[in-house]
Every structure is written in C-alpha cells, then in structure tokens.
C-alpha cells in the first residue's frame, strides 16, 4: 500500500505511487516530487549537499553556478566556499558539485 502526500491529485498520485514503488520519491514544498524522467522512467540522480548549514538536493552533474541560480541568486554577485576552499567566481560554471559537498554562499546587497 502506498501513501501519497496530501495535495496530490490525479496524475500526481499515479506518479507518486510509481516513484514510491521505484524508491525515488522525494518531498518538496509539501508535495510529492518524483525524481524520474517521465518520458522514459529513467531515474535522475540527485546528490545531497549542505548549503549554508542546511541539507539540499540537486541533480548530479550540476555546477556551483547551477546551484546558485536554483536558489535564486545571481552568480556574479556571490562568494562561494566549497569544502572549506574559496571557489573563484570565474570557475563557478565549471566546478561540478559532488555528493556530500559543503557550501557556504554569501551574496552582496546594496544599501547605504
């Protein structure tokens, strides 16, 4: 028997049941999120990171720039420390994240 996260309806319930059966169901924003590609049911690999002290999951193969954009920040206006080393801004789009990476991200704000 499968339990579907409240709020899921119709196709979401079917996808959630499939994903739960396949072992690739994640939760996000109070809804079931299937971590597979609908077209061919191939699981998307997600990796676990720590970002500013909080757990975070992102698609394998993502770069630091991808992560920064995903959390709504401009890569040109951040400083990033990855695994206790400063990541030069010029390399953010080139550095691929790995399972268990720890990142500290600070962004710059204007003001007077």
C-alpha positions in Angstrom: 0.0 0.0 0.0 1.3 3.5 -0.9 0.6 6.7 0.9 0.5 9.9 -1.2 1.4 13.2 0.2 -1.7 15.3 0.8 -2.5 17.7 -2.0 -1.5 15.3 -4.8 -4.3 14.7 -7.3 -4.9 12.5 -10.3 -1.7 12.1 -12.3 0.3 13.3 -9.3 -1.0 10.4 -7.3 -0.1 7.9 -10.0 3.4 9.4 -10.4 3.9 9.4 -6.6 2.8 5.7 -6.4 5.2 4.8 -9.2 8.1 6.8 -7.7 7.5 5.4 -4.3 7.5 1.9 -5.7 10.7 2.6 -7.6 12.3 4.1 -4.5 12.8 7.5 -5.9 10.2 9.7 -4.2 11.3 13.0 -2.6 9.4 15.6 -0.7 9.5 19.3 -1.6 7.3 22.2 -0.7 4.8 19.9 0.9 4.2 17.9 -2.3 5.4 14.6 -3.7 8.2 15.1 -6.3 9.1 12.2 -8.5 12.8 12.1 -9.2 12.5 10.4 -12.6 12.1 11.5 -16.1 8.5 11.0 -17.3 9.5 10.1 -20.9 11.5 7.0 -20.2 11.2 6.4 -16.4 15.0 6.6 -16.0 15.9 7.8 -12.5 17.5 11.2 -12.3 20.4 11.0 -9.9 20.2 13.5 -7.1 23.1 14.3 -4.8 22.9 15.6 -1.3 24.8 18.8 -0.2 24.9 21.1 2.7 24.3 24.7 1.7 24.7 27.3 4.5 24.3 24.6 7.1 21.1 23.3 5.6 20.6 20.0 3.6 19.9 20.5 -0.1 19.5 18.1 -3.0 20.3 18.9 -6.6 20.7 17.0 -9.9 24.0 15.2 -10.3 26.3 17.0 -12.7 25.1 20.4 -11.6 27.7 23.1 -11.2 28.0 25.7 -8.4 26.5 28.3 -10.8 23.5 26.0 -11.4 23.0 25.7 -7.6 23.3 29.5 -7.1 20.8 30.1 -9.8 18.4 27.5 -8.4 18.3 29.2 -5.1 17.5 32.5 -6.8 20.9 34.3 -6.6 23.0 35.9 -9.4 26.3 34.0 -9.7 28.0 37.3 -10.5 27.0 38.7 -7.0 28.0 35.8 -4.7 31.0 34.5 -2.9 31.2 30.7 -2.5 33.2 28.5 -0.2 33.2 24.8 -1.2 34.6 22.3 1.2 36.5 25.0 3.1 38.0 26.4 0.0 37.0 29.6 -1.8 35.7 28.9 -5.3 36.8 31.7 -7.6 33.8 33.4 -9.3 35.3 32.8 -12.7 35.1 29.0 -12.1 31.5 28.7 -10.7 30.1 27.5 -14.1 32.9 24.9 -14.4 33.0 23.3 -10.9 30.8 20.2 -10.7 29.2 19.5 -7.4 29.7 16.2 -5.7 27.8 14.1 -3.1 28.4 15.5 0.4 29.9 18.8 -0.7 29.5 21.6 1.9 29.0 25.1 0.6 28.7 28.5 2.2 27.2 31.1 -0.1 27.0 34.8 0.7 25.5 37.4 -1.6 26.1 41.0 -1.9 23.4 43.6 -1.3 23.5 47.3 -1.9 22.5 49.9 0.6 23.6 52.9 2.5 
